[in-house]
Amino acid sequence: MGSSLAYNVKRPDGGASPESERDPLSIPGEIKASIRVLVVDDERTLRESCASVLQMDGFNVTVMGRGEEALETVRRRKFDIILVDLYMSQISGIEILRAALDAYRDTIVVVMTGNPSVTSSIEALRAGAWDYLPKPFSATHLQVLIGRASHAVMVGREAQDLRLQLMKQHGHSDKIALIGMSPAFRKAVELARKVAATDASVFISGESGTGKEVIAQFIHQNSRRASRTLVPINCAALPEGLLESELFGHRKGAFTGADRDKPGLLETANGGTLFLDELTEMTMPLQAKLLRVIQDGVVRRVGSETQDAVVDVRFISATNRDPQEAVDQGALRGDLFYRLRVVPIKLPPLRKRLEDIPLLANHFLTYYWQRHRQMGDRMPKLSEESIAYLRSRPWRGNVRELQNAIEHVAVLAEPDQLIQPDHIPIYDDQQSEWPAESAAAAPAVMDEAYHTAKDRVIAQFEREYLSRLVGRAGGNMSKAARLASIDRTTLYRLMDKHAFQRNDALEDG
């Protein structure tokens, strides 16, 4: 409240004080201009004096004299530094402090007080204040304190920028690294490590969500081709004509819309690695064309009558089917399979890696908590009951299903919360609500006209069937269509009919 602020800072010789002397931490001017400072005090002279000093130093300053206005503002707008009077009429500085930190955890709040005491200081610090400033204070004292706070803001921003840069460099960092201690998984990793140093073709098999693409990335990153590109393509995600064009490229005029020459992914991967996911979904004509490239390294684009490129590519292939069974059933050419399966790697399902579940769950919880939350929020923890519950689940979607469940937990959990089993969202075939709903709806159906009742029962069956089908397939549309023995067009039509969210871009991996 009543206090004075000396803000006309001068050097002893009367000249202006250089920035390095006024601000020993030497915050660059452009950084200061980007730092948003809020000054809240119901005494006009003090708040305007503070604002004048900070504006002369180059900060972006907002001033408020009413506690109610400040309380509403800090809940919807982020400030880097807040300078607030501890004792104001109607709304206290502690209330504004708590509201600001509830909304934006990394905000730096400095409280000012004209009645400094041990009790008030401890209360403010316990509530989350970064520091406190007893009144009256000099302009120099204010400048030094805000300079320290600005340095903390700058360091926090640099750490955030580094984290975002690392996430950008490792685009699949939300997928699990090679974490696990189970013998079957370690055997697969060790085989991948040994084969990485060679140029041998690798064929990875395993259920959807077991990490096939991650193993492919690991092999490429530890190979002599690591400085070149790893090019992935999902053979099930594209129709035959588009897949051929993407893989082999095309000449201008080869088909409607081909207005220029376009190199394919085989040429893009030259010197690097091509990852063929869901290889068994590729049609036989395309398999034959791919085999010729593997044999002689020559690429002929769609619409071309001549040799367009000679490529040097390492092939890593993957499928969620039994590859030998696919050969026996005529879905995969035997000669292509044996060319690509120089070194086979089979990934175990998560239900056979129970000892790895705690490691994976805690890894995902740490990653998604840092990704979705403010810096400084204390991370929640998985209880022993939660770990036991996770180990008891069938995990039909494998590591990907676990990943999605833990991200859900990270998004909804409170800081420092102990996660219990009922906080973990897992679909359970045995606890489906559909049978109960069907029984309850039966009497009403019998009272309706035949065609109306029939349409209702069929619609209910289709919804239940689709829900279970997509759950079994781990969200993979190609696998869901195979399990149902229908083509993907029919599956998509049914999902659109019942407003199911489809994810036909989801890849096996």
C-alpha positions, 0 to 999 in steps of 0.5 A, spaced: 500 500 500 503 506 502 510 506 499 515 510 494 519 507 488 525 511 486 525 509 479 530 514 476 536 510 476 543 514 474 550 513 474 554 517 479 557 521 473 550 523 471 550 519 465 545 513 463 547 506 466 549 501 460 544 495 460 550 491 462 550 495 469 543 495 470 542 488 468 547 483 470 544 477 467 544 481 460 537 479 457 537 481 450 533 486 448 529 482 443 528 477 449 525 482 454 520 485 449 517 478 448 516 477 456 509 479 458 509 482 465 503 484 469 503 489 475 497 489 479 496 494 485 491 498 487 495 504 489 496 508 482 503 511 484 506 505 485 503 501 479 505 506 474 512 507 477 513 500 476 511 500 469 515 506 467 521 502 470 520 496 467 518 499 460 524 503 460 528 496 461 524 494 454 519 489 457 512 488 455 508 491 461 500 491 462 498 494 469 491 493 473 489 496 479 483 492 480 484 485 483 477 482 480 479 484 473 486 481 474 483 475 477 479 474 471 485 476 466 490 471 469 485 465 468 485 466 461 491 470 459 498 467 460 503 472 463 511 470 464 512 474 470 506 477 475 508 482 480 502 483 485 501 486 491 499 481 497 494 486 500 489 489 496 481 490 498 476 485 496 481 480 492 488 478 495 494 477 492 494 470 494 488 469 490 491 472 484 497 468 485 493 461 486 489 463 480 495 464 475 499 458 477 492 454 476 492 456 469 499 456 467 504 453 472 510 456 469 508 463 470 513 467 475 509 470 480 513 476 485 508 478 491 509 485 493 508 487 501 508 493 505 507 489 511 513 484 511 513 478 516 515 471 516 508 469 516 506 472 510 512 471 506 512 463 508 504 463 506 506 466 499 512 462 498 508 456 500 502 458 495 507 458 489 510 465 489 517 465 486 520 471 490 517 477 494 519 484 494 518 488 501 515 495 500 518 500 500 523 498 494 528 502 489 528 501 482 534 498 482 532 492 487 526 492 482 530 491 476 535 486 479 529 482 481 525 482 475 532 481 471 533 474 475 526 472 473 527 474 466 533 470 466 529 464 469 523 465 463 529 465 458 532 458 460 525 455 461 524 457 453 530 455 451 529 448 454 522 448 451 525 449 444 530 444 445 525 439 447 520 441 441 527 440 437 528 433 439 521 431 438 521 434 431 528 430 429 525 424 432 518 424 429 516 417 432 518 419 439 511 418 441 512 411 439 516 406 444 523 405 444 527 399 444 524 398 452 523 391 454 527 385 458 523 379 456 527 374 453 523 374 446 523 381 445 531 382 447 532 376 442 529 380 437 532 386 438 539 383 438 538 380 432 536 387 429 542 389 432 546 384 428 543 385 422 543 392 422 550 393 420 549 389 414 545 390 407 541 384 408 534 384 407 529 383 413 522 381 414 519 383 420 512 379 422 508 380 428 501 382 431 499 389 429 501 394 435 508 390 436 513 395 434 515 393 427 516 400 424 520 401 430 524 395 429 525 398 422 527 405 424 532 402 429 535 397 424 536 403 419 539 408 424 544 403 426 546 401 419 551 404 414 545 407 411 543 412 417 545 418 413 540 417 408 533 416 408 528 411 411 522 411 406 516 408 409 510 406 405 503 402 407 501 397 402 494 397 405 493 404 405 493 405 398 489 402 392 493 399 387 494 404 381 496 409 386 501 405 390 504 403 383 505 410 382 507 412 389 512 406 389 515 406 382 513 414 380 510 416 373 511 419 367 508 426 365 501 424 361 501 416 364 494 417 366 489 423 368 492 428 372 499 426 371 502 433 369 509 432 370 514 427 371 514 424 378 520 420 381 517 414 386 519 412 393 524 407 390 528 413 387 527 417 393 530 411 398 536 410 393 542 409 398 537 408 404 532 404 406 525 402 404 520 400 409 514 396 406 509 395 411 503 390 410 507 387 404 502 381 403 496 387 401 500 388 395 497 385 389 501 380 385 502 384 379 506 389 383 509 384 387 512 381 380 514 389 378 517 389 385 521 383 384 524 385 378 527 392 382 530 387 387 533 383 382 537 388 378 536 395 381 532 398 375 526 402 376 521 403 370 516 409 372 509 408 370 508 410 363 515 409 361 518 405 356 525 405 358 529 404 364 528 411 368 533 409 374 538 404 377 537 404 385 541 401 391 536 400 396 535 396 402 529 393 403 525 392 410 518 388 410 513 387 415 506 384 416 501 382 421 500 375 418 504 369 418 508 370 412 509 363 410 501 362 410 500 368 406 505 364 401 501 358 401 494 362 400 497 365 394 497 372 397 505 373 397 509 371 391 514 365 394 520 368 390 519 375 393 518 372 400 525 369 400 528 374 397 526 379 402 526 374 408 534 374 408 533 375 416 526 374 419 525 377 425 518 375 429 516 380 435 512 377 441 505 380 442 505 384 449 501 379 452 507 374 452 512 380 455 508 381 461 515 383 465 515 389 460 509 392 461 511 396 467 517 399 464 513 401 457 507 404 462 512 408 466 515 410 459 509 413 456 506 416 462 513 420 463 513 422 455 505 424 455 505 428 461 511 432 459 508 433 452 501 435 454 502 439 461 506 445 463 513 445 465 513 444 473 507 440 474 509 434 478 508 427 474 502 422 477 504 415 479 501 408 477 499 405 483 501 397 484 494 395 483 494 399 476 500 395 474 497 389 476 491 391 472 495 392 466 499 386 467 492 382 467 489 385 460 489 381 454 492 387 450 489 385 443 492 392 440 499 390 443 504 396 445 500 401 441 493 399 445 497 400 451 500 407 449 493 410 447 491 408 454 496 411 458 496 417 454 488 418 456 491 417 463 496 423 462 491 427 459 486 427 465 490 425 471 491 431 476 499 433 478 502 428 483 496 423 483 496 416 484 493 412 478 488 407 480 485 401 475 479 405 474 482 411 471 485 406 466 480 406 460 480 399 457 475 396 452 473 389 455 469 384 451 467 381 457 464 387 460 460 390 453 454 393 455 451 391 448 447 385 451 444 388 456 441 394 452 439 388 447 435 385 452 432 391 455 430 393 447 427 386 446 420 388 449 419 394 445 422 391 438 416 386 439 411 392 439 413 395 433 411 393 425 415 388 422 420 392 418 421 397 423 423 392 428 427 388 423 431 395 421 432 396 429 435 389 430 440 389 424 442 396 426 444 394 433 447 388 431 451 392 426 454 397 431 455 391 436 459 387 431 463 394 428 465 396 435 468 389 437 471 388 430 475 394 430 477 393 438 480 386 435 483 389 430 487 394 434 484 400 430 487 397 423 482 398 418 485 393 413 486 388 419 478 389 421 476 388 413 480 381 413 477 379 420 470 380 417 472 377 411 469 383 407 472 388 403 474 395 406 469 399 401 464 395 405 467 396 412 467 404 411 460 404 408 458 400 415 462 405 419 460 411 416 452 409 416 453 408 424 458 414 425 464 410 427 470 414 427 475 410 422 482 411 422 484 408 415 491 411 415 493 407 421 499 403 419 501 396 422 507 397 426 
